Amino acid sequence: MTTENVTENTAGTAGSAVTASQVTDTADGFKAVCSLSDLTEAEPRKELVNGTTIAVVLSDGEVFAINDTCSHGQVSLAEGEVEGCLLECWLHGSQFDLRTGAPVSLPATDPVPVYPVKVEDNTVFVQI
């Protein structure tokens, strides 16, 4: 199901290297969300996994997954800009640490959830 370029990932991401015929869940609860080659450095990618919208970010060679909703403005963080390990909300400029979800600048004061990520065989897996 695709809505506003968000793909529900229960059997892989349409258009990526992950297909329904491949293993998309791991024994430890990780879900396949996209191919590593689908990610562009410092450009968040919005994904919907088990009903949760996340932003998947490749930054400085590391992949992060963070809840897509800003805790202050209730808007998509995937539309924001990435600098190092910070994701900036496009609406009011709050910045969130991709490693912890903690806000590092106002006006946001509440963290957003982050999710464990692993990459195996060019596939990005996230645990929600």
N, C-alpha and C positions, 0 to 999 in steps of 0.2 A: 504494500500500500504506500503510495507516495503522496505527500501533502506538503506544498511549499518546499520542495526539494529535500524533504525529510523522508527517510526510508525506514519502515518498521523492520527491524532485524530479528526475525525468528528463524530464518533459513538463509541468511546472507544478504548482501547488498546488491541490488540490481545494478548491472553494468560494471561490477567489480570482478575480481578474480575469484571471489567466494560465490559458490553456487549451491543450490539446494541439495545437490547430490554429494556435496562435500560435508565433512564433519564441521558443524558450526557451534556446537556446545562442547565444552570440555568437562571432564569429571569433577573439576573443582569449581564449576559454576560460571565460567567465562563464556561469553557469547561473541561470535565473530561479527564484527561491525563493518569492516571494509578491508581492502587490500592496502598494504603499506604504500604501494605505488599510487593509490588514489589520493594520498595526502600531499599537499604542497607546503613547504616550509613556511611557517608563520601565517598560515591561512586556515582559520578554524573551519571544520566541516561538521555540519549539523546532522545528527543521526538520532533515530528513535529506537530505543532498545527496551523491550518489555514494558512499553508504555511510558518510559522516561526519556525525555529529550535531552541529549547531551551534545557538547561540543568536543570534537576530537581534534587535537592540535599536535602537529609536529613542530617542535622548536629545538633548535640546536642539536638535532639528531635524536631527540627523545620524544616519545609519544605520550600525551596526557589525555585524560578524559575528565571533564568537569560538567556539572549540571549546566544546562543551557540558559537557565533563567536567572537574571540579575536579582540579587536579594534586596536591592533598593528600588529599582525602576520596573521590575517585572517584565523585562524585554529580553530578547535573544542575545546572549553573549557571543554566539557564533558570528554575529555581524560586527563584532568589535575587532580591534587591532591587537596584535601580539608583539611583545617586545621581550625577548628572553623568556623568562618564566612567568611573565605577567600578561594577563588578558584584560584589556580595557573595554568597559561597557561603552557603547557608542552614544548612549543617551545623555548620561551625566558625568562620564569620565571616571567612574569608580574603577579601580584596578584590583584584580584578584590573582593571587598566587596560584599558578596551575598545579603546584605540588601539594598544596594544603587546602585550597579554596578560601583561604583567609583574605579579607579585604585589606589592601595596603594603602588605600587612599579613600577619602570621603567622596561622596556622601554615604556610601555603603558602610555599614557597621557589622552586618551579619555575614558569616561565611556562606559559601555555596558548597554543596557536596562534591567531592572528587571521587573517582572510581579507579580501582586497580586496573592496570593495562599490562598486557604481554603481547609480544609479537613472535609468531611462529610461522615459518615457511611463507613469509611475505603477507601473512594475515594478521590483522590487528584484532585482538580479543579484549573485551571489557567485561568486568564483573560488576553487575548492578545489584 
